[in-house]
């Protein structure tokens, strides 16, 4: 710290430094030697008329130190001429002005300046002072990447801002901080603002990209660079730099695009550059908001980090195991289901049936469906002799109209037809109907009226859509994380073509409409952020601008003659002409609605039309057809139709319509779809009685829970184990839906007295298998926004949000198992941990210092919060180096420690950029009889929904050789300050004798929410994989 007025540090500067948990070093000069080991230079100028002579004489050494990575903070009374003392600031427009000096507002709420170690600021916290600012900087004169933090009320008049200079950061403010550090009011300047500004100087915030390995090798006259990322969140791409005598020189002309905007799997990159003379390099990631982060330095010929090679999940073997269990389970249920229908065959009408049971009729798309006697027999159910009048089909508890023939009793010729409607959720497209013998049926009505004279309409409006679910984004803004394409214009226009097929076009009969569903992914201070042009068959039809990370559907009425029979090409272009770093837009889908003749596709046609006479053509000769009308909730089967051949092996149907719009479904008999049939879930009482501990498990894991249940019962707890399929049946109409689980947990909390909840079953975010790898979800997750970089993160905490305030109200854990063997491993480790003889021991690991943040200090602070009596080993990279810290960490875990803690950068597979510990290490641990419990303070380290490969948390828990009984950490991207805030509340509780892990997390989150309810990255995203009733210190 340094005061220009006295030529050395002022004692008044020390208090905020201490509040920010930093080490205060008084400087008496600012030579390069004085600044050599300084992370942050905290400067104040108390003179209204000049800058300190000594400081001015040291401008070069200060600028050099900042360029090399130091952060510089200047609070300035003089202001006039500040451009001359700021590194790289010659082009700034900074004005001394007292016109509105007592009003200070917040422009950027996302930095530690407004919410940091000193506390929280709002727009009134810094108002009312005597000339609280001595001027302002014109926003337009600052670099595009500058953080514009505080203003004088006018958003373009900046009081406090920060910007990157080389590897360092500069924070400048026209606030006379020396005046307030002397004790003048408002006191918030000295107690809140000052320590927060210091925190901002070393603010890492989130780290959207984790670089796990980097190498540069000279090959001929080129240098070939290869690097790997462990995670990417909102990443646009990369730049490569070489260190030269004149600073950093960029090697790539255009941004090196990210292979995926968002990823929790390792991604590999390579780039070759010619004419490179230096030997020290940096790789820079550029996120969708234009923020950049340098990684390095890396030396030529010296590979850095550890390449990650995640272990792929063997979904074929997992599915084979569960298919075998499902088949055995069907055999157990079959007699009960058959008995339901057999009893109904002999009982009188009005038979009362238990909820559940019956036959599940699963519909995957909207359309006409037919169930035959043989279909039911193939399922193992014989309905022969059952009165047809008893057949009932239900959806959402309501009867669904059916057509069943022949009447009388069910026999080999029986067919049941109905119109089925699919679902469209993140989790499933399958709607589950229930077929039973409740005799609460609704029959399809019949229209056998004569066909009136008249001319049928020539067309209906058909819609075709293109847009595959090719990629997944945590940043999605339209309620669906899957999308088709990311469009990126960087320094040049970018265009992409899409094809929409059109058949039997009736051109000019009605206006065609094109809808392009896109959302923006970047956000600049400038407006607008996005410019997109749309052309159809080469003809421009739309040219639109929009702002921000928001959805922006484009709808265009197309002129006659533009569409053509066959393929039509839609071209999307980002001109890249906005003067910003880049323009990135996400395409979800494109749809085209156009006038089409009434010609069947593949023997069937569904359309909406009005007309007293309708005609459909193109039906295959020799095949009968069914005609249905859907109108006002009624389903009508049309029985009168005129048939005429077309002379080409097809025929046409003319039938009676309605003068108002209705939906019609025409299908040749071979084209009628067959639903998937399954045995219904037999009824079990899951709502009666009371329990202390509720375990909701996939049915294939219930038997394996027995040892864990017995243990907790031996400790005096009443345990209730519930099949998740019973939850779906009774709280979700048999749909695969996490909200059914949430509703049941709320019911159980309010009516059954539960104190703990355990979910037993793994998960994948790819519920509909868009990736084509066959991943399976056993207990699905709820998803929520946990911060600006994650709008879709798995948040088990919301399962136990009983009162709807988006905070957890009960201790909850999950066992992320996919096989019986994995469950056996976790249960064995849990029970071994209960009987451990190595209590009150721990190993605390920490990443190396990064941008002024000492993870070692953060870890040491957590150690200081442990309950008395703990014996702790530290494996810190800052003090031991990578190799020794890694060896000590592995030895400590293998020898047996009650608690393992890590603080620093992380991803789903690893701790630290350098490779301190990863999933492969966890899978090879040998402490099976002496398992640990792991707490992790970093990003993505409990991302249990990864569909393709085992994560670090899975490796810790699922392998039988060793590892952990429980793993705690983030299923999302987090701020290091959020991790610290939760950790300092969690550790004293976690280490307190007699407190369970679940209680410790619950109480820590509740305490944190009292003062920081917006820290959703940890309040919702911090997850327990393990038994919440387990204790670290019994």
Order of alpha helices (4+ residues) and beta strands (2+ residues): beta-alpha-beta-alpha-alpha-beta-beta-beta-beta-beta-beta-beta-beta-beta-alpha-alpha-beta-beta-beta-beta-beta-beta-beta-beta-beta-alpha-beta-beta-alpha-beta-beta-beta-beta-beta-beta-beta-beta-beta-beta-beta-beta-beta-beta-beta-beta-beta-beta-beta-beta-beta-beta-beta-beta-beta-beta-beta-alpha-beta-alpha-alpha-beta-beta-beta-beta-alpha-beta-alpha-beta-alpha-beta-beta-beta-alpha-beta-alpha-beta-alpha-alpha-alpha-beta
